[in-house]
């Protein structure tokens, strides 16, 4: 695609949050997310780096998917990058996923920060700042007296855990 083709394509792209893909045939070259898809796609008409310019020139089209929120776009982008492994995506290719806050569905519920919630858990997220999430989870655990210990540790107890004792 040249600059004119990118600008022309951007006219048809909505000004909503979502995910876009630069594609060459059946190959996804790059996956990105944006709060305003049209502005973001239009910005590729004048790429600042040679690497991105090369990617745009190799692409034959831009596809997009609108999401309701920026968080949904973030999650969809991460999942697409994991699945498609586009050549020009560098940052999210390391297989790192974003943390979630999960509540177990056990008789004595557990709250935890995890990247892989167990089956049956209710999960919220994703979040980008794991440190802040852990701070909030600790406060919620303290305030609502939820356990944080693993099922393995909890099941082997004959008395309440330290969190309960300190109440």
C-alpha positions as CSV (number, residue, x, y, z in Angstrom):
1,X,0.0,0.0,0.0
2,X,1.2,3.5,-0.6
3,X,0.3,6.6,1.4
4,X,-2.7,7.4,-0.8
5,X,-4.1,3.9,-0.4
6,X,-3.7,4.1,3.4
7,X,-5.5,7.5,3.5
8,X,-8.3,6.2,1.3
9,X,-8.8,3.1,3.4
10,X,-8.8,5.3,6.6
11,X,-11.9,7.1,5.3
12,X,-13.9,3.9,5.6
13,X,-12.6,3.1,9.1
14,X,-14.8,4.2,12.1
15,X,-13.7,6.6,14.8
16,X,-14.3,4.0,17.5
17,X,-12.0,1.8,19.6
18,X,-10.8,-1.5,18.2
19,X,-8.1,-3.5,16.6
20,X,-6.6,-3.2,13.1
21,X,-4.4,-5.6,11.0
22,X,-2.1,-4.9,8.2
23,X,-2.2,-7.9,5.9
24,X,-0.4,-9.2,2.8
25,X,-2.4,-12.0,1.3
26,X,-3.3,-14.5,4.1
27,X,-0.4,-13.2,6.3
28,X,-1.0,-10.7,9.1
29,X,2.0,-8.4,9.2
30,X,1.0,-6.3,12.1
31,X,-1.8,-6.1,14.7
32,X,-2.5,-2.9,16.6
33,X,-5.2,-1.3,18.8
34,X,-6.5,2.2,19.0
35,X,-9.1,4.4,20.8
36,X,-9.8,6.0,17.4
37,X,-9.3,3.5,14.6
38,X,-9.5,6.0,11.8
39,X,-6.9,8.3,13.2
40,X,-4.5,5.5,13.9
41,X,-4.8,3.9,10.5
42,X,-4.4,7.3,8.9
43,X,-1.1,7.8,10.8
44,X,0.4,5.0,8.8
45,X,0.2,7.1,5.6
46,X,3.3,9.0,6.8
47,X,5.3,6.4,8.9
48,X,8.2,7.7,10.9
49,X,10.5,4.7,10.6
50,X,11.8,2.8,7.7
51,X,10.7,-0.5,9.3
52,X,7.1,0.6,9.5
53,X,7.3,2.1,6.0
54,X,8.4,-1.3,4.7
55,X,5.6,-3.0,6.5
56,X,3.0,-0.6,5.0
57,X,4.5,-1.1,1.5
58,X,4.3,-4.9,1.9
59,X,0.6,-4.8,3.0
60,X,-2.2,-5.1,0.4
61,X,-5.0,-4.2,2.8
62,X,-6.0,-3.1,6.3
63,X,-8.7,-4.9,8.2
64,X,-10.3,-3.8,11.5
65,X,-12.6,-5.0,14.2
66,X,-14.5,-2.5,16.4
67,X,-14.8,-3.1,20.1
68,X,-16.9,-1.5,22.8
69,X,-14.0,-0.5,25.0
70,X,-10.3,0.1,25.0
71,X,-9.9,-2.8,27.4
72,X,-11.6,-5.1,24.9
73,X,-9.3,-3.9,22.2
74,X,-6.2,-4.5,24.4
75,X,-7.3,-8.0,25.1
76,X,-8.2,-8.8,21.5
77,X,-4.9,-7.3,20.3
78,X,-2.9,-9.5,22.8
79,X,-4.8,-12.6,21.8
80,X,-4.4,-12.0,18.0
81,X,-0.7,-11.3,18.4
82,X,-0.3,-14.6,20.4
83,X,-2.2,-16.6,17.9
84,X,-0.9,-15.0,14.6
85,X,2.6,-14.0,15.7
86,X,2.9,-11.1,13.2
87,X,6.4,-10.3,12.0
88,X,6.2,-6.6,12.8
89,X,4.8,-6.9,16.3
90,X,7.6,-6.9,18.8
91,X,6.3,-5.7,22.1
92,X,3.6,-8.3,22.8
93,X,5.2,-11.3,21.0
94,X,7.0,-12.4,24.2
95,X,3.9,-14.5,25.1
96,X,3.3,-12.4,28.2
97,X,-0.4,-12.1,29.0
98,X,-2.1,-9.4,31.1
99,X,-3.1,-10.2,34.7
100,X,-6.6,-10.8,35.7
101,X,-8.3,-10.8,39.1
102,X,-10.1,-14.1,39.7
103,X,-12.5,-15.2,42.4
104,X,-12.7,-19.0,42.9
105,X,-16.1,-20.6,43.1
106,X,-15.2,-22.6,46.2
107,X,-17.2,-22.7,49.5
108,X,-14.5,-20.5,51.0
109,X,-13.7,-18.2,48.0
110,X,-10.2,-17.2,47.1
111,X,-9.2,-14.0,45.3
112,X,-6.0,-13.9,43.3
113,X,-4.1,-12.1,40.6
114,X,-3.5,-14.6,37.8
115,X,-2.8,-14.8,34.1
116,X,-4.6,-18.2,33.8
117,X,-7.7,-18.4,36.0
118,X,-9.0,-21.8,37.0
119,X,-12.2,-23.3,35.5
120,X,-15.3,-21.9,37.2
121,X,-13.6,-18.8,38.5
122,X,-15.1,-15.3,37.8
123,X,-12.3,-13.2,36.3
124,X,-12.0,-9.4,35.8
125,X,-9.5,-7.7,33.6
126,X,-7.2,-7.6,31.9
127,X,-5.0,-5.0,33.7
128,X,-1.8,-3.5,32.5
129,X,-0.2,-2.6,35.9
130,X,0.3,-5.8,37.9
131,X,1.7,-3.9,41.0
132,X,-1.5,-1.8,41.4
133,X,-3.7,-4.8,40.9
134,X,-1.9,-6.8,43.6
135,X,-2.2,-3.8,46.0
136,X,-6.0,-3.6,45.3
137,X,-6.4,-7.3,45.7
138,X,-4.6,-7.3,49.0
139,X,-6.9,-4.5,50.3
140,X,-10.0,-6.4,49.1
141,X,-8.7,-9.6,50.7
142,X,-8.2,-7.7,54.0
143,X,-11.5,-5.9,53.9
144,X,-13.7,-8.8,52.9
145,X,-11.7,-11.5,54.7
146,X,-11.2,-13.6,51.5
147,X,-8.5,-16.2,51.5
148,X,-5.4,-15.8,49.3
149,X,-3.8,-19.2,50.0
150,X,-3.8,-21.9,47.3
151,X,-6.3,-24.7,47.4
152,X,-3.5,-27.2,48.1
153,X,-2.5,-25.2,51.2
154,X,-6.1,-24.6,52.3
155,X,-7.2,-28.2,52.0
156,X,-4.4,-29.5,54.2
157,X,-5.2,-27.2,57.2
158,X,-6.7,-28.3,60.4
159,X,-7.1,-24.7,61.6
160,X,-7.7,-21.3,59.8
161,X,-4.9,-19.7,57.9
162,X,-2.9,-16.7,59.1
163,X,-5.1,-14.2,57.2
164,X,-8.1,-15.5,59.1
165,X,-6.3,-15.4,62.5
166,X,-5.2,-11.8,62.0
167,X,-8.8,-11.0,60.8
